[in-house]
Amino acid sequence: MRLTIANRNKHRAMSFAKTLTVQNVRNGLGIIAKRKFAAGATICRIKGEVVTGEAVWSYWDTDSRRGKNCFRYDADHYLDPDGEIGAFANHSCNPNAGIVKTGRRLMLRAIRLIAAGEEITHDYSTLLGADDVWKMKCNCGETACRKLVRNFGKLPASVLRRYRRLGIIPDYIIETGR
């Protein structure tokens, strides 16, 4: 399947191999599963350009949404998914997926069964190191919504233990808290 999405006043075609689509969801545009994904299944690779923290902060002057969409990539860098499916990955305080780093790649992985037609979400806190000051008011709609998304060190202890057991807090994020 080919899907055309607006990308800063231009159109770019992206292929999702009949597994994903981008469409309107509760909080704008989001990633929707076109088929079911079993727990532990890789959903897709999060592609983009690896940039410095300074570059991410510079985005806030011209395109704050772009700055908000960047993924922490390692201790000193972020992955900017501008123009890629990762730019549509939304937060939930009760996510069905998580970001894992395999080698030099960020992958979106199911942490529970995801049904066809369901929005795929991850918890932004799992990619915010203890040294990250960014925070966001949450509008995920979950019963257990934390109301504020902050760095992983601010997660409730039970959530932190669960995420660590699932392997969805990368080592470089955990190391920022030491």
Backbone as numpy.savetxt, mean C-alpha at the origin, in Angstrom:
# Nx Ny Nz CAx CAy CAz Cx Cy Cz
-6.45 -8.13 -19.99 -7.28 -6.95 -19.99 -6.41 -5.71 -19.99
-6.81 -4.70 -20.70 -6.09 -3.42 -20.71 -7.01 -2.39 -20.07
-6.45 -1.62 -19.20 -7.21 -0.60 -18.51 -6.49 0.72 -18.70
-7.21 1.74 -19.07 -6.61 3.05 -19.23 -7.01 3.91 -18.05
-6.03 4.53 -17.42 -6.29 5.39 -16.27 -5.66 6.74 -16.52
-6.22 7.77 -15.90 -5.64 9.11 -16.03 -4.37 9.16 -15.20
-3.34 9.73 -15.78 -2.06 9.87 -15.08 -1.53 11.27 -15.34
-1.85 12.19 -14.46 -1.39 13.56 -14.56 -1.55 14.12 -15.97
-2.79 14.23 -16.40 -3.19 14.81 -17.68 -2.74 14.01 -18.90
-2.43 12.75 -18.73 -2.16 11.89 -19.87 -2.75 10.53 -19.57
-2.89 9.71 -20.57 -3.42 8.37 -20.37 -2.32 7.36 -20.59
-2.35 6.33 -19.78 -1.34 5.27 -19.85 -2.06 3.94 -19.73
-1.78 3.02 -20.62 -2.41 1.69 -20.57 -1.61 0.79 -19.66
-2.32 0.04 -18.81 -1.66 -0.92 -17.93 -2.37 -2.25 -18.08
-1.61 -3.33 -18.06 -2.17 -4.66 -18.17 -2.18 -5.32 -16.80
-3.30 -5.93 -16.44 -3.41 -6.59 -15.15 -3.68 -8.08 -15.30
-3.46 -8.63 -16.48 -3.57 -10.07 -16.73 -4.86 -10.68 -16.20
-5.95 -9.96 -16.33 -7.27 -10.45 -15.95 -7.44 -10.73 -14.46
-6.55 -10.20 -13.62 -6.67 -10.47 -12.19 -7.09 -9.26 -11.37
-6.79 -8.05 -11.86 -7.07 -6.84 -11.10 -7.66 -5.77 -11.98
-8.37 -4.85 -11.36 -8.87 -3.67 -12.05 -8.82 -2.50 -11.06
-8.93 -1.31 -11.57 -9.00 -0.11 -10.75 -10.37 0.50 -10.99
-11.07 0.78 -9.89 -12.39 1.39 -10.03 -12.74 2.21 -8.80
-13.86 2.90 -8.86 -14.30 3.72 -7.74 -14.59 2.86 -6.53
-14.11 3.31 -5.37 -14.33 2.63 -4.10 -14.67 3.70 -3.05
-14.78 3.31 -1.82 -15.14 4.21 -0.73 -14.29 5.49 -0.71
-13.00 5.37 -0.94 -12.09 6.51 -0.83 -11.43 6.85 -2.16
-12.20 7.02 -3.20 -11.64 7.39 -4.51 -11.52 6.18 -5.41
-10.34 5.98 -5.98 -10.07 4.82 -6.82 -9.30 3.79 -6.01
-9.57 2.52 -6.26 -8.89 1.45 -5.54 -8.69 0.23 -6.42
-7.90 -0.70 -5.91 -7.61 -1.94 -6.62 -8.68 -2.97 -6.26
-9.28 -3.56 -7.28 -10.34 -4.55 -7.09 -9.88 -5.89 -7.68
-10.11 -6.96 -6.93 -9.78 -8.31 -7.40 -10.79 -8.75 -8.44
-10.31 -9.24 -9.57 -11.19 -9.77 -10.60 -11.38 -11.28 -10.44
-10.58 -11.87 -9.55 -10.70 -13.29 -9.21 -10.37 -13.44 -7.75
-10.62 -14.59 -7.17 -10.28 -14.75 -5.76 -8.78 -15.02 -5.61
-8.26 -14.64 -4.45 -6.87 -14.87 -4.08 -6.86 -15.60 -2.74
-6.15 -16.70 -2.66 -6.02 -17.44 -1.41 -5.08 -16.69 -0.47
-5.22 -16.93 0.82 -4.29 -16.35 1.80 -2.89 -16.80 1.44
-1.95 -15.86 1.43 -0.56 -16.14 1.09 -0.23 -15.97 -0.38
-1.24 -15.81 -1.22 -1.01 -15.64 -2.67 -0.43 -14.27 -2.97
0.48 -14.20 -3.92 0.98 -12.93 -4.42 -0.06 -12.34 -5.35
-0.45 -11.12 -5.09 -1.47 -10.45 -5.89 -0.83 -9.72 -7.06
0.21 -8.95 -6.79 0.92 -8.25 -7.85 2.21 -7.65 -7.28
3.06 -7.26 -8.18 4.27 -6.52 -7.82 3.91 -5.05 -7.80
4.43 -4.34 -6.80 4.26 -2.89 -6.73 5.47 -2.29 -7.44
5.22 -1.75 -8.63 6.30 -1.18 -9.44 6.36 0.33 -9.26
7.51 0.87 -9.60 7.69 2.31 -9.54 9.14 2.67 -9.52
9.38 3.94 -9.30 10.74 4.48 -9.25 11.18 4.61 -7.80
12.38 4.14 -7.48 12.94 4.29 -6.14 13.50 5.70 -6.03
13.02 6.43 -5.00 13.41 7.84 -4.82 13.82 8.07 -3.37
14.42 9.21 -3.12 14.83 9.58 -1.76 13.65 10.15 -0.99
13.81 10.23 0.32 12.81 10.88 1.16 12.62 12.34 0.77
13.71 12.99 0.38 13.62 14.39 -0.04 12.71 14.53 -1.27
12.82 13.59 -2.19 11.96 13.62 -3.38 10.49 13.49 -2.98
10.21 12.58 -2.05 8.83 12.39 -1.60 8.30 13.69 -0.98
9.11 14.31 -0.11 8.66 15.57 0.49 8.44 16.65 -0.56
9.24 16.64 -1.62 9.07 17.66 -2.68 7.75 17.49 -3.42
7.24 16.26 -3.47 5.95 16.03 -4.14 4.82 16.80 -3.46
4.94 17.00 -2.16 3.87 17.66 -1.42 3.62 19.07 -1.93
4.64 19.71 -2.51 4.48 21.07 -3.02 3.62 21.13 -4.27
3.64 20.05 -5.08 2.94 20.07 -6.36 1.83 19.03 -6.48
1.95 17.91 -5.75 0.99 16.81 -5.90 0.98 15.98 -4.62
0.24 16.44 -3.60 0.28 15.75 -2.30 -0.19 14.31 -2.40
-1.12 14.01 -3.32 -1.57 12.63 -3.48 -0.41 11.74 -3.88
0.45 12.22 -4.74 1.61 11.44 -5.16 2.51 11.16 -3.96
2.73 12.14 -3.12 3.53 11.94 -1.92 2.93 10.91 -0.99
1.61 10.94 -0.83 0.91 9.99 0.03 0.98 8.57 -0.50
1.14 8.40 -1.79 1.12 7.07 -2.40 2.45 6.35 -2.38
3.52 6.99 -1.93 4.83 6.35 -1.94 4.96 5.29 -0.84
5.68 4.23 -1.15 5.90 3.10 -0.25 7.32 3.17 0.29
7.49 3.01 1.59 8.85 2.93 2.15 9.51 1.70 1.54
10.69 1.87 0.96 11.39 0.82 0.22 12.56 0.23 1.01
13.25 1.07 1.75 14.34 0.64 2.64 14.55 1.77 3.65
15.64 1.71 4.38 15.87 2.71 5.43 15.88 4.14 4.90
16.36 4.34 3.67 16.55 5.70 3.15 15.79 6.02 1.88
15.00 5.09 1.35 14.36 5.29 0.06 12.88 4.90 0.09
12.18 5.42 -0.92 10.75 5.14 -1.09 10.53 4.70 -2.53
9.46 3.97 -2.76 9.08 3.57 -4.10 7.89 4.43 -4.50
8.05 5.19 -5.58 7.00 6.06 -6.10 6.26 5.29 -7.20
5.01 4.86 -6.96 4.28 4.07 -7.95 3.51 4.89 -8.97
3.85 6.16 -9.13 3.11 7.04 -10.03 2.94 6.39 -11.40
1.70 6.29 -11.86 1.41 5.70 -13.16 1.28 4.19 -13.14
1.42 3.57 -11.98 1.33 2.11 -11.84 0.17 1.77 -10.91
-0.19 0.50 -10.87 -1.34 0.06 -10.07 -1.14 0.36 -8.58
0.08 0.34 -8.10 0.33 0.61 -6.69 -0.14 1.98 -6.24
-0.28 2.91 -7.17 -0.78 4.25 -6.83 -2.23 4.21 -6.35
-2.91 3.09 -6.55 -4.31 2.96 -6.18 -4.51 2.03 -4.98
-3.42 1.65 -4.33 -3.49 0.77 -3.16 -3.96 1.57 -1.96
-5.11 1.23 -1.43 -5.70 1.98 -0.32 -5.46 1.30 1.03
-5.58 2.11 2.07 -5.40 1.67 3.46 -6.69 1.09 4.03
-6.52 0.14 4.95 -7.59 -0.31 5.82 -6.99 -0.70 7.16
-7.71 -0.42 8.24 -7.28 -0.86 9.57 -7.53 -2.36 9.75
-8.25 -2.97 8.83 -8.48 -4.41 8.81 -8.23 -4.90 7.39
-6.95 -4.89 6.95 -6.62 -5.17 5.55 -6.77 -6.64 5.18
-6.85 -6.87 3.87 -6.86 -8.25 3.38 -5.54 -8.60 2.70
-4.62 -7.66 2.66 -3.32 -7.88 2.02 -2.24 -7.12 2.77
-1.00 -7.41 2.43 0.14 -6.72 3.02 1.24 -6.59 1.99
2.16 -5.70 2.25 3.31 -5.49 1.38 4.50 -6.25 1.96
5.13 -7.05 1.13 6.34 -7.77 1.53 7.44 -7.43 0.54
8.68 -7.43 1.01 9.81 -7.17 0.13 10.50 -8.49 -0.15
10.61 -8.82 -1.42 11.29 -10.03 -1.87 12.45 -9.59 -2.75
13.67 -9.74 -2.24 14.81 -9.22 -2.98 14.69 -7.71 -3.07
14.66 -7.20 -4.29 14.53 -5.75 -4.50 13.12 -5.36 -4.93
12.16 -6.28 -4.78 10.79 -6.04 -5.22 9.83 -5.94 -4.06
8.88 -5.01 -4.17 7.76 -4.95 -3.23 6.61 -5.70 -3.86
6.02 -6.61 -3.08 4.92 -7.43 -3.57 3.70 -7.23 -2.67
2.53 -7.23 -3.27 1.28 -7.18 -2.54 0.82 -8.63 -2.36
0.67 -9.06 -1.11 0.35 -10.46 -0.81 -0.94 -10.54 0.01
-1.81 -11.47 -0.35 -3.06 -11.70 0.39 -2.75 -12.25 1.78
-3.39 -11.71 2.81 -3.21 -12.25 4.16 -4.45 -13.01 4.62
-5.46 -13.01 3.80 -6.65 -13.83 4.01 -7.28 -14.04 2.63
-8.28 -14.88 2.56 -8.98 -15.09 1.30 -9.59 -13.78 0.83
-9.35 -13.46 -0.43 -9.92 -12.25 -1.05 -10.86 -12.72 -2.15
-12.11 -12.29 -2.07 -13.12 -12.69 -3.06 -13.03 -11.82 -4.31
-13.47 -12.38 -5.42 -13.59 -11.59 -6.66 -14.55 -10.44 -6.38
-14.19 -9.24 -6.83 -15.02 -8.06 -6.63 -14.69 -7.29 -5.37
-13.81 -7.82 -4.52 -13.44 -7.17 -3.26 -12.29 -6.19 -3.48
-12.34 -5.05 -2.77 -11.22 -4.13 -2.82 -10.04 -4.74 -2.07
-8.86 -4.59 -2.63 -7.63 -5.07 -2.00 -7.01 -3.90 -1.26
-6.80 -4.10 0.05 -6.26 -3.03 0.90 -5.09 -3.55 1.73
-4.26 -2.61 2.18 -3.20 -2.95 3.12 -3.16 -1.85 4.19
-2.45 -2.12 5.27 -2.36 -1.16 6.37 -1.12 -0.30 6.14
-1.32 0.98 5.89 -0.20 1.89 5.62 0.83 1.88 6.75
0.39 1.63 7.99 1.30 1.66 9.13 2.43 0.65 9.01
2.22 -0.41 8.24 3.25 -1.44 8.10 4.44 -0.97 7.28
4.30 0.18 6.61 5.39 0.73 5.81 5.87 2.08 6.35
5.47 2.40 7.56 5.89 3.65 8.19 6.80 3.31 9.36
8.09 3.61 9.20 9.06 3.34 10.25 8.88 4.26 11.44
9.51 3.91 12.54 9.42 4.73 13.75 9.92 6.15 13.50
10.76 6.33 12.49 11.28 7.66 12.15 10.39 8.42 11.18
9.31 7.81 10.72 8.37 8.49 9.82 7.40 9.32 10.64
7.23 10.58 10.27 6.34 11.48 11.00 4.99 11.64 10.31
4.85 11.13 9.09 3.60 11.26 8.34 2.48 10.55 9.08
1.31 11.16 9.08 0.12 10.52 9.63 -1.09 10.97 8.82
-2.18 10.24 8.96 -3.36 10.49 8.15 -4.61 10.15 8.95
-5.64 10.98 8.83 -6.94 10.61 9.38 -7.47 9.45 8.57
-7.99 8.44 9.26 -8.47 7.25 8.56 -9.96 7.35 8.27
-10.34 6.84 7.12 -11.73 6.77 6.70 -12.02 5.40 6.09
-11.43 4.36 6.69 -11.56 3.02 6.09 -12.95 2.41 6.31
-13.67 2.86 7.32 -15.02 2.35 7.55 -15.09 1.05 8.35
-13.95 0.53 8.75 -13.94 -0.72 9.53 -14.45 -0.48 10.94
-15.07 -1.47 11.52 -15.55 -1.38 12.89 -14.42 -1.05 13.85
-13.26 -1.66 13.64 -12.10 -1.44 14.51 -11.16 -0.37 13.96
-11.69 0.60 13.24 -10.86 1.67 12.67 -10.12 2.40 13.80
-8.82 2.64 13.58 -8.00 3.33 14.57 -8.15 4.85 14.49
-8.84 5.36 13.49 -9.13 6.79 13.28 -7.92 7.61 12.84
-6.71 7.11 13.09 -5.50 7.82 12.71 -4.46 6.79 12.30
-3.89 6.96 11.12 -2.83 6.07 10.63 -1.50 6.72 10.98
-0.68 5.98 11.73 0.64 6.47 12.14 1.65 5.36 11.93
2.88 5.56 12.37 3.93 4.58 12.13 3.68 3.28 12.89
4.38 2.23 12.48 4.13 0.88 13.00 4.27 0.79 14.51
5.10 1.63 15.10 5.29 1.63 16.55 4.06 2.07 17.32
3.12 2.72 16.65 1.89 3.19 17.29 0.75 2.18 17.13
1.00 1.05 16.45 -0.03 0.03 16.29 -0.36 -0.60 17.64
-1.61 -0.98 17.88 -1.93 -1.72 19.10 -1.09 -3.01 19.14
-0.68 -3.42 20.34 0.21 -4.58 20.49 -0.33 -5.83 19.81
-1.63 -6.09 19.90 -2.19 -7.30 19.28 -2.11 -7.24 17.75
-2.32 -6.06 17.18 -2.22 -5.88 15.72 -0.77 -6.04 15.29
0.13 -5.44 16.02 1.56 -5.54 15.71 2.02 -7.00 15.73
1.61 -7.75 16.76 1.97 -9.18 16.83 1.42 -9.94 15.63
0.17 -9.68 15.26 -0.46 -10.37 14.12 0.29 -10.05 12.82
0.56 -8.79 12.59 1.26 -8.39 11.37 2.67 -8.98 11.31
3.34 -9.02 12.43 4.69 -9.62 12.45 4.60 -11.10 12.15
3.61 -11.79 12.73 3.42 -13.22 12.46 3.12 -13.45 10.97
2.37 -12.55 10.36 2.03 -12.67 8.93 3.20 -12.26 8.03
4.21 -11.63 8.60 5.38 -11.21 7.82 5.15 -10.00 6.95
4.23 -9.12 7.35 3.91 -7.96 6.50 4.45 -6.64 7.06
5.38 -6.72 8.00 6.14 -5.53 8.38 7.58 -5.83 7.99
8.07 -5.19 6.92 9.43 -5.48 6.46 10.47 -5.22 7.56
11.56 -5.98 7.52 12.64 -5.85 8.50 13.15 -4.42 8.60
13.29 -3.72 7.46 13.83 -2.36 7.50 12.88 -1.41 8.23
11.61 -1.71 8.32 10.68 -0.90 9.09 10.86 -1.21 10.58
10.94 -2.48 10.93 11.13 -2.88 12.32 12.43 -2.30 12.86
13.48 -2.29 12.04 14.79 -1.79 12.48 14.78 -0.30 12.80
13.83 0.46 12.25 13.77 1.89 12.56 13.35 2.13 14.01
12.76 1.13 14.64 12.31 1.26 16.02 13.32 0.81 17.05
14.47 0.35 16.59 15.49 -0.14 17.53 16.46 0.94 17.91
